[in-house]
Amino acid sequence: MIINNLLGASGISAASMSQLHNAQAGTTPSEATASFADFLKKAVDSVAAQEQNSHAVTDQFLVGNADVSDVMIASTKAELSLEMTAQVRNKVVEAYQEVMRMQM
């Protein structure tokens, strides 16, 4: 439930997550890498879109066409999206470092 709420806030749908999971089930490693790269690109684009939306709503507030609550909601969504992206990046770096520490 929490993951679905966070994914919704970041603009990533649960359907795209299930598509990624299904795509990786019966594909070659290079195909899975390509689909994962596409997924990450969509996620980063979604974060950028949230930030642009936050700026647009703030501009509308400055000219008097939006409420404070709209600005706060848009900025909170953008903040959560960016925070989630940073946490995912941290986990990927941590996993990479763990793989590099493995003894062959």
C-alpha positions as CSV (number, residue, x, y, z in Angstrom):
1,M,0.0,0.0,0.0
2,I,2.8,2.5,0.9
3,I,4.7,1.6,-2.2
4,N,1.7,2.2,-4.4
5,N,1.1,5.6,-2.7
6,L,4.8,6.5,-3.2
7,L,4.7,5.3,-6.8
8,G,1.6,7.3,-7.5
9,A,3.2,10.4,-6.0
10,S,6.2,10.0,-8.2
11,G,4.1,9.5,-11.3
12,I,5.1,5.8,-11.7
13,S,2.1,3.6,-12.1
14,A,1.7,0.1,-10.6
15,A,0.9,-1.1,-14.1
16,S,4.4,0.0,-15.3
17,M,5.9,-1.9,-12.4
18,S,4.1,-5.1,-13.3
19,Q,5.0,-4.7,-16.9
20,L,8.7,-4.4,-15.9
21,H,8.3,-7.5,-13.7
22,N,6.6,-9.5,-16.5
23,A,9.1,-8.3,-19.1
24,Q,12.0,-9.6,-17.0
25,A,10.4,-13.1,-16.5
26,G,11.1,-14.5,-19.9
27,T,13.7,-12.3,-21.5
28,T,17.4,-12.4,-22.1
29,P,19.7,-10.3,-19.9
30,S,20.2,-7.6,-22.6
31,E,16.5,-7.3,-23.1
32,A,15.9,-7.1,-19.4
33,T,18.6,-4.4,-19.1
34,A,17.0,-2.4,-21.9
35,S,13.5,-2.6,-20.3
36,F,14.9,-1.6,-16.9
37,A,16.8,1.3,-18.5
38,D,13.5,2.4,-20.1
39,F,11.7,2.1,-16.8
40,L,14.4,4.3,-15.1
41,K,14.2,6.9,-17.8
42,K,10.4,7.1,-17.4
43,A,10.9,7.4,-13.7
44,V,13.4,10.3,-14.0
45,D,11.3,12.0,-16.6
46,S,8.3,11.7,-14.2
47,V,10.3,13.4,-11.4
48,A,11.3,16.2,-13.8
49,A,7.6,16.6,-14.8
50,Q,6.6,16.9,-11.1
51,E,9.2,19.6,-10.6
52,Q,8.0,21.5,-13.7
53,N,4.4,21.2,-12.5
54,S,5.4,22.6,-9.1
55,H,7.0,25.6,-10.8
56,A,3.9,26.1,-13.0
57,V,1.6,26.0,-10.0
58,T,3.8,28.4,-8.1
59,D,3.8,30.8,-11.1
60,Q,0.0,30.6,-11.2
61,F,-0.2,31.4,-7.5
62,L,2.0,34.5,-8.0
63,V,-0.5,35.9,-10.5
64,G,-3.4,34.9,-8.3
65,N,-4.8,32.0,-10.3
66,A,-4.0,29.2,-7.7
67,D,-4.5,28.6,-4.0
68,V,-1.8,28.0,-1.4
69,S,-3.1,24.5,-1.0
70,D,-2.4,23.8,-4.7
71,V,1.1,25.1,-4.4
72,M,1.8,23.0,-1.3
73,I,0.4,19.8,-2.8
74,A,2.4,20.3,-6.0
75,S,5.6,21.0,-4.1
76,T,5.1,18.1,-1.8
77,K,4.6,15.7,-4.7
78,A,7.8,17.0,-6.3
79,E,9.7,16.7,-3.0
80,L,8.5,13.2,-2.4
81,S,9.4,12.2,-6.0
82,L,12.9,13.6,-5.7
83,E,13.4,12.0,-2.3
84,M,12.3,8.6,-3.5
85,T,14.6,8.9,-6.5
86,A,17.5,9.7,-4.2
87,Q,16.7,6.7,-2.0
88,V,16.5,4.4,-5.0
89,R,19.9,5.7,-6.2
90,N,21.3,5.1,-2.8
91,K,20.1,1.5,-2.8
92,V,21.5,0.9,-6.3
93,V,24.9,2.3,-5.3
94,E,24.8,0.2,-2.1
95,A,24.0,-2.9,-4.1
96,Y,26.8,-2.2,-6.6
97,Q,29.3,-1.7,-3.8
98,E,28.1,-5.0,-2.3
99,V,28.7,-6.8,-5.6
100,M,32.1,-5.3,-5.9
101,R,33.1,-6.5,-2.4
102,M,32.2,-10.1,-3.3
103,Q,35.2,-12.5,-3.5
104,M,35.5,-14.5,-6.7
